[in-house]
């Protein structure tokens, strides 16, 4: 989109403040300004959104699948395109397709697919998240223990090389399987290093953060808990101010009371932000699927292995926002920031994502009064309309 377009008649949340009965001006895929009706340039085309709310597009850093596709099972551009389109229906305008622990061959195919998706400008594709295989078997969750292993020199080289060809690359690792020198090398190369699926104690986590780790993967889940003698991974996530932490807000992975405690306890400047950890079921009526040859069951909003272990989440981002607002008691504005601005901050993309101010990508969601998605725009182009 190159011509100036004015999206008019809506309440607009720019990431900080609401603008009443304003117009969002978009040109060249970027936000030009937020203007009053009288300040819209005469030559602008107008798209009326009377009575709606415009909010920054959601940024999801952990998306395993959607639209019937699981990245592990379809690691190609078509799979990535389907996942991104499925989540656009629910307000996500930028995401990291996430590979759950798999073989070196599948990992290589996924990286190649991500590089190709970037070259093809797949709408909504932001980069990749490699969740494993360098994790702790003690906190494996739904990851296949037969595929979990230590990071070797060639693994490090491949990840660093991939980062050079992607806009963003997030790697979830456990200190049990990755050395601090490797964490430092990843961080130096621009990889966002997230600690997760780990039974490490506070001192070990602190050393990993000093080496360059900057994030925790799905806070509370698949990690050592906060104890009265050992703060564990959870205590480190809350106490170490430069750590950001993803949170699955579906009511199954973390209780709302625990969410509230964590939000009040979190030291900054790091933030807790929302992730869906969504699987292939999003946007479908699937009753199950397979991961690494194991059956995953879908029932009543939960995804589990046969033994009851949670296996990803069956939730989309606007549902997470509604949960944080209605169930966790958060102001709507803060819930929206947790889905947009804070994840953008966590991967160093605040100059492009998370706000609707001059120069930012024109990624936005149109919501009704019930916080249902009416339309989604990526780079100023409509990606979904209800």
C-alpha positions in Angstrom: 0.0 0.0 0.0 1.6 3.3 -1.2 -1.2 5.8 -1.4 -2.3 7.6 1.8 -5.2 5.8 3.5 -7.2 7.2 6.5 -8.9 4.6 8.7 -11.6 6.9 10.3 -14.1 7.0 13.1 -12.5 4.6 15.5 -11.0 4.9 19.0 -7.3 4.3 18.5 -4.8 2.9 21.1 -1.3 3.8 20.0 0.4 1.6 22.6 0.4 4.3 25.2 -2.8 6.4 24.9 -6.3 6.3 23.4 -7.3 8.8 20.7 -11.0 9.4 20.4 -12.8 9.6 17.1 -9.5 9.7 15.3 -8.1 8.6 12.0 -5.1 6.3 11.5 -3.1 7.5 8.5 -1.2 4.8 6.7 1.2 5.2 3.8 3.7 2.8 2.3 2.9 0.1 4.8 3.8 2.4 7.7 1.9 4.5 10.2 2.1 8.1 9.0 0.2 9.7 11.9 -2.9 9.7 14.0 -5.0 12.7 13.0 -8.3 14.3 13.8 -10.9 14.3 11.1 -10.2 17.9 10.1 -6.5 17.1 9.7 -6.8 14.3 7.1 -5.1 15.3 3.9 -7.5 16.1 1.1 -6.1 13.4 -1.2 -6.3 10.5 1.3 -8.7 7.6 0.6 -10.9 6.8 3.5 -11.9 3.5 5.2 -14.6 4.1 7.8 -14.4 2.1 11.0 -17.1 3.9 12.9 -17.4 2.9 16.5 -14.6 0.3 16.4 -11.3 0.2 18.3 -8.0 0.1 16.6 -5.1 -1.4 18.6 -1.5 -2.4 17.7 -1.2 -5.8 16.0 -0.3 -8.7 18.3 3.2 -10.1 18.3 3.5 -13.8 19.2 6.9 -15.2 19.9 5.8 -18.9 20.4 3.5 -20.4 17.8 3.9 -24.1 17.0 1.1 -24.2 14.5 -2.3 -23.1 13.3 -4.9 -23.7 10.6 -4.3 -27.5 10.8 -0.5 -27.2 10.3 2.1 -28.0 12.9 5.5 -26.6 12.0 7.3 -29.9 13.0 5.1 -31.8 10.6 5.2 -29.3 7.7 8.5 -27.4 7.8 8.1 -25.5 4.6 7.0 -22.1 3.3 3.4 -23.3 2.7 3.2 -24.4 6.3 4.5 -21.1 7.6 2.1 -19.2 5.4 -0.9 -21.3 6.7 0.2 -20.7 10.3 0.5 -17.0 9.9 -2.8 -16.7 8.1 -4.6 -18.8 10.8 -3.4 -16.5 13.5 -4.2 -13.3 11.6 -7.8 -14.2 12.2 -7.2 -13.6 15.9 -5.2 -10.3 15.7 -1.7 -11.6 15.4 0.2 -9.6 12.8 3.8 -10.8 13.5 4.8 -14.2 14.8 7.7 -16.6 15.2 6.8 -20.1 13.9 8.2 -22.4 16.6 9.9 -25.7 16.1 9.5 -28.1 19.0 12.5 -30.4 19.7 13.1 -32.5 16.5 15.8 -34.1 14.5 18.7 -32.2 13.0 17.2 -32.8 9.5 13.8 -31.3 10.4 15.5 -28.4 12.1 17.6 -27.7 8.9 14.4 -27.9 6.8 12.7 -25.4 9.1 15.5 -22.9 9.0 15.5 -23.2 5.2 11.8 -22.6 5.1 12.1 -19.6 7.4 14.7 -18.0 5.1 12.5 -18.7 2.1 9.4 -17.2 3.9 11.4 -14.0 4.5 12.4 -13.8 0.9 8.7 -14.3 -0.1 7.5 -11.6 2.4 5.0 -14.0 3.9 2.5 -11.7 5.8 3.0 -12.0 9.5 6.3 -13.9 9.4 8.8 -12.4 11.7 11.4 -15.0 12.1 11.8 -18.4 13.9 11.8 -19.8 17.4 13.8 -23.0 17.9 12.5 -24.5 21.2 15.0 -27.2 21.8 16.5 -29.7 21.3 19.1 -28.4 23.8 16.9 -28.8 26.9 16.7 -30.7 30.2 15.1 -34.1 30.2 14.0 -33.5 33.8 11.8 -30.7 32.6 11.0 -32.0 29.1 7.3 -31.4 29.2 5.9 -32.7 25.9 9.3 -32.7 24.1 10.5 -36.1 23.0 13.3 -37.1 25.4 14.9 -39.3 22.7 15.6 -36.1 20.7 16.9 -33.9 23.6 20.7 -33.5 23.5 23.5 -31.1 24.4 24.5 -28.3 22.0 27.6 -29.1 20.0 29.9 -26.8 18.0 28.2 -27.5 14.7 24.7 -26.8 16.3 26.0 -23.4 17.4 27.5 -22.6 14.0 24.2 -23.4 12.3 22.1 -21.3 14.6 24.5 -18.3 14.2 24.4 -18.7 10.4 20.6 -18.8 10.4 20.4 -15.6 12.5 22.3 -13.8 9.7 19.6 -14.6 7.2 16.5 -13.9 9.4 15.1 -10.7 11.0 14.7 -12.5 14.3 15.8 -15.8 15.8 14.8 -17.0 19.2 16.4 -20.1 20.8 15.0 -21.8 23.9 17.8 -23.6 25.7 18.5 -25.1 29.1 21.7 -24.4 31.0 22.0 -28.1 31.6 22.6 -28.6 27.8 24.2 -25.3 26.7 27.4 -23.7 28.1 27.6 -20.1 29.0 30.3 -19.6 26.3 27.7 -20.9 23.8 25.1 -18.6 25.2 27.5 -15.7 24.8 28.3 -16.6 21.2 24.6 -16.8 20.4 23.8 -13.5 22.0 26.7 -11.8 20.3 25.4 -13.0 16.9 22.0 -11.4 17.6 20.1 -14.6 18.7 17.6 -14.0 21.5 18.5 -16.6 24.0 15.6 -17.8 26.2 16.0 -20.2 29.1 13.4 -22.9 29.4 12.6 -26.5 30.0 15.2 -26.5 32.8 15.6 -27.6 36.4 18.4 -25.1 37.0 18.8 -23.1 40.2 19.0 -19.4 40.7 22.8 -19.2 40.6 23.0 -21.1 37.4 20.3 -18.9 35.7 22.1 -15.8 36.9 25.3 -16.9 35.3 23.5 -17.7 32.0 21.9 -14.2 32.1 25.3 -12.6 32.7 26.5 -14.5 29.6 23.7 -13.1 27.4 20.4 -14.9 28.0 17.6 -12.3 28.0 14.3 -14.3 28.2 12.4 -17.1 29.9 10.1 -19.4 27.9 6.5 -19.9 29.2 7.0 -18.7 32.8 6.1 -21.3 35.5 5.8 -24.2 33.0 8.6 -26.8 32.5 10.9 -25.1 34.9 12.1 -25.3 38.5 9.6 -23.5 40.8 10.0 -20.7 43.3 10.9 -22.3 46.6 11.7 -20.9 50.0 15.3 -22.1 50.0 15.9 -22.2 46.2 14.3 -19.5 44.1 14.7 -21.6 41.0 13.9 -20.6 37.4 10.7 -18.8 38.5 12.4 -16.8 41.1 15.2 -15.8 38.7 12.6 -14.8 36.1 11.0 -12.4 38.6 14.1 -11.1 40.3 16.5 -10.6 37.5 15.4 -7.3 36.0 16.8 -7.7 32.5 14.9 -11.0 31.9 11.7 -10.9 29.8 9.3 -13.8 30.2 6.6 -15.3 28.1 3.3 -16.4 29.7 0.6 -18.7 28.4 -2.7 -17.1 29.6 -5.2 -19.8 29.0 -6.2 -20.7 32.6 -4.7 -24.1 32.3 -1.0 -23.5 32.2 -0.9 -20.9 35.0 -3.6 -20.0 37.5 -4.8 -16.3 37.5 -3.7 -15.9 41.1 -0.1 -16.9 40.2 -0.2 -14.6 37.2 -1.2 -11.7 39.5 1.6 -12.5 41.9 4.2 -12.7 39.1 3.1 -9.4 37.6 3.4 -7.6 40.9 6.7 -9.3 41.7 8.5 -8.8 38.3 11.5 -6.5 38.4 12.1 -4.3 35.4 13.1 -3.2 32.9 12.2 -6.7 31.7 8.5 -7.5 31.1 6.1 -10.5 31.2 4.5 -10.8 27.8 1.9 -13.1 26.3 2.5 -16.1 24.1 0.0 -18.6 22.8 2.2 -21.7 22.5 -0.5 -22.5 20.0 -0.6 -25.8 18.1 -2.2 -26.8 14.8 -5.7 -26.8 16.2 -6.1 -23.0 16.1 -8.8 -22.0 13.7 -9.9 -25.6 13.1 -12.3 -28.3 14.6 -9.5 -30.9 14.9 -9.8 -33.3 17.8 -6.2 -34.2 17.9 -2.9 -34.5 15.9 0.5 -36.1 16.2 3.9 -34.7 17.4 7.1 -36.7 16.9 4.9 -39.7 16.3 2.9 -39.3 19.5 -0.8 -38.6 19.6 -2.0 -35.3 21.1 -5.6 -35.1 22.4 -7.8 -31.9 22.3 -10.5 -31.6 24.9 -12.2 -28.6 26.6 -9.5 -26.1 25.7 -6.6 -28.4 26.7 -4.0 -30.3 24.6 -2.4 -33.3 26.2 -0.4 -36.4 25.7 -2.0 -39.7 26.6 -0.5 -39.4 30.2 -2.1 -35.9 30.7 1.0 -33.9 30.1 0.1 -30.5 28.6 1.3 -30.3 25.0 1.2 -26.7 23.9 -1.9 -24.6 24.1 -5.3 -24.4 22.4 -5.7 -20.6 22.5 -5.3 -17.6 20.3 -3.9 -14.2 21.2 -7.1 -12.2 21.4 -8.4 -14.9 23.8 -5.3 -14.4 25.9 -5.9 -10.7 26.0 -9.5 -11.2 27.1 -8.4 -13.7 29.8 -5.9 -11.2 31.2 -8.5 -8.5 31.2 -11.5 -10.4 32.5 -9.9 -13.2 34.6 -6.6 -11.8 35.8 -8.1 -8.3 36.4 -5.6 -6.4 34.2 -6.5 -3.0 32.7 -7.2 -3.5 29.0 -4.4 -1.2 28.0 -1.8 -3.3 29.9 -3.3 -6.6 28.5 -2.9 -5.1 25.0 0.7 -4.1 25.7 1.5 -7.6 26.9 0.3 -8.9 23.5 2.1 -6.3 21.3 4.6 -3.8 22.8 6.3 -6.1 25.4 7.0 -9.0 23.0 8.3 -6.5 20.5 10.6 -5.1 23.2 11.8 -8.6 24.1 13.3 -9.2 20.6 14.5 -5.7 20.0 11.8 -4.6 17.5 10.2 -1.7 19.2 11.1 0.5 16.2 8.8 -1.5 14.0 6.2 -3.3 16.1 4.0 -2.8 19.1 3.0 0.8 18.6 0.9 2.8 16.2 3.1 5.9 15.9 4.9 7.5 13.0 7.2 5.1 11.2 6.0 1.9 12.8 4.7 -0.9 10.6 1.0 -0.4 9.9 0.1 -3.6 11.8 -3.2 -3.2 13.6 -6.3 -5.0 14.7 -9.9 -3.7 14.6 -11.9 -4.8 17.6 -15.6 -4.4 18.6 -16.8 -3.6 22.1 -16.7 -7.3 23.1 -13.0 -7.5 22.0 -13.8 -9.7 19.1 -11.6 -9.3 16.0 -13.4 -7.5 13.1 -10.3 -7.1 10.9 -6.6 -7.5 10.9 -4.1 -5.4 8.8 -0.5 -6.2 8.2 1.6 -3.5 6.7 -1.6 -1.6 5.9 -3.0 -4.4 3.9 -6.1 -6.3 5.1 -5.1 -9.8 6.1 -8.5 -10.8 7.6 -12.0 -9.5 7.9 -14.8 -11.2 9.9 
